[in-house]
Amino acid sequence: MTTIFLLCLILFAPSVYGQNNSISGYVFGPQRSPVSQIPVELMSDLNSVIQRTKTDGSGRFFFTGVPSGRLAIRVLPLGTDLEEKTQEIEITNYGPLGRPISENAQMDFNLRLRKSKDTMSATNGVVFVQEIPEEAKKIYENAVSDLDGKKTELAIQGLENALKLFPTYYLALEKLGLVYIQQEKYEKSRDLFSRAVAVNSRSFNSWYGLSYANYSLKQTAAAVEAAQKAVLVNPNSIEGFLFLGISQRQAKQYPEAEKSFKQAEKFSKGKSADVYWHLALLYAYNFKRYKDAATQLELYLKANPKNSNAENVRKLIKNFRDSSSPSN
C-alpha cells in the first residue's frame, strides 16, 4: 500500500507552478465543425471535478490555474447527437534538465455521432406530441435561431416568454434546461428538467440532464434516481449506464455502481476507455481490489492505445499487482 500512495504522490501532487498552468483546446463535430456552448470539465485522477467551463462560439475552451499531475478533460455534448469523450493529460511542471516551469497545454476533441441516438422526441418507438399555441411556437423557433446565432441572452428571454405563454411546452423546458446547464446554473436547470420529465416521462435527455444537474449540486440520491429513469427509457445507452455508475459511486452505492459500469462495458463492447477507468477507480479506492483494478487499467490501455500517460498507468498497474500478491 505504501508504494501505491508514494506513486500517487509522485504522479499527482500539486505544484506551486500550477497557478500559471493552463489547458485550452477546441471541440469539433463531424466535418470539423465547431461545437459551441457545451460543458467541459477538468477532473482529477479520482474523478472529482476541479473546474467547469463551456465552449465558446468557435468551440474553444480554456482552463487556468491548472494543478500539476495526471488530469482528464471531459466533454459533455448534452442535447446533441454526439458522443461524450474524455482525454487524459499530464502536467509535470518540469522542463529541460528538471527545471520547474509553468505549462500551457493544447488538447482538441473530435466528437463522433452516436451510433444509436438518444433522441428527445422518440425513444423505443414512443413519439411525444404536443399541441402548441401558435404564438408560443413562433417565439420558441425564434429563440432557437438566436441560440444558433450565439445570442444566448436573447434566446433565454425568448424561451422564458414561450414558457409564460405555455408553461408545459416540453421542447422549451428541455432547451432552456440545457442552456442553464451550459451556464452552470444547476438549480435553474434542475427545475426545468423536473418540469420537462413531468410533461414527457419518456425523454432520455431530460432524465439525463436532471441527473447531471443533481450530480453537480451534490444531490446524490436524486442524481441516481434520475439516471435510473434515463436507462429505463433507453436501456441500451452506454452514456446512461456510465453516468448512473458515476452517480452511484458519488452516493457510495459501490456494488450498484459496479453493476452499472458493467452494463456500460457490455454495450460498449470493450471500446469505451472511460468505463474501464471508472471501474479501476471503483476497485482500487472503494473495494481495495487491487488485482481487479490492475486488470481494468490494462483494458483501459487496450481501449485507448494512444494514451499520453500510458507509461504512468503501467507503473500504477505494476504497483496494484504487487500490492495484491500474497506476500503483501
Phi, psi and omega in degrees: 000321181301318180302320182296313183290326176295318179298316180298322179295319180294316186282327193240357185298135179296152179243151177295341180278354183297335182297339180253002177286151175213154173228130177225167179176181180234147177247122182241149171260198177302150182059026177059029176280134181293143178252111186256159172058043175238150183291142174228133183240139171260122187237151174280177179293342179264014175070018173272142183280123179271314179216155173231146173211190174216157180288149177271192184298338179264004182085010184270144172233161185206128174241135175241167181061038184281130178287164175279163179121188179271120185234174176218147173248126179243128178256128185242088183281062182298141177077011178240177176262020182259151181281142171296149180214143178232137174230146180262156178210149177241128175253116185258331184064025175237129178257201178304140179060024177077012182289130180292134180220164168269149184242143175234099188263151177242132180216117179257154179236135172244107185271143179258155173292144175296138177291325177236107188290139170265090189275159180279322191262342182216127178221127180053038175083000180265120182254132179262128182231137176231146170273113185253130173304138187303319182294317179296320180297318180295318179297319179298313182297322176294322179295319178297320176297321178295321176298315179298329179271011178065024176264071192297312183296322177294322179295318179300315179300318180296316179296320177295322178294321178297322180286333174294321179287324184217086189300338180259022181292101189300310183298323178292320178299312182292318181296315180292325175300319179293319179299317181290329173296319179296331178269003180062029175263075193289329178293318177294318180294322179299318179298316182292317179292327176297318178291323181295316181287337174291329179277316183226094184283359181255022180262113176299313185297323180291318177294320178297314178298321178295319178297316181297318179297314179295320177300317181293332178272004182060030172267078194295318181297317180292324178297316179297315182299316180293320178295324177296321178294323180298315182283341171291322179291315179233088185286003179246014186276119175297311182299321181296311181290326178297314181288329174299315179297319178298317179294319179294324177294320176299325180277004181063029174264072193293315177299321179293321178298319178300316179298318181293316177298323179294324176295317177298320178298318180299314183286332180280346179056041176079009185258354182260106178296326182301321181298314181294323179298313182291326174295320179298317178298317180298312183293320185284313191262343182246323179260346184058031178261081191290328177296316178293323178297319179298318179298317180295324178292326175295318177294325177300314179294324178295321180281343183226067189294339181265017181301128183288343181254023185304320183295319178293323178295321178297322177297319180293321176301313180300316181293323176296318178298315181296320183289338180266000180287152184302332183289342181271000000 
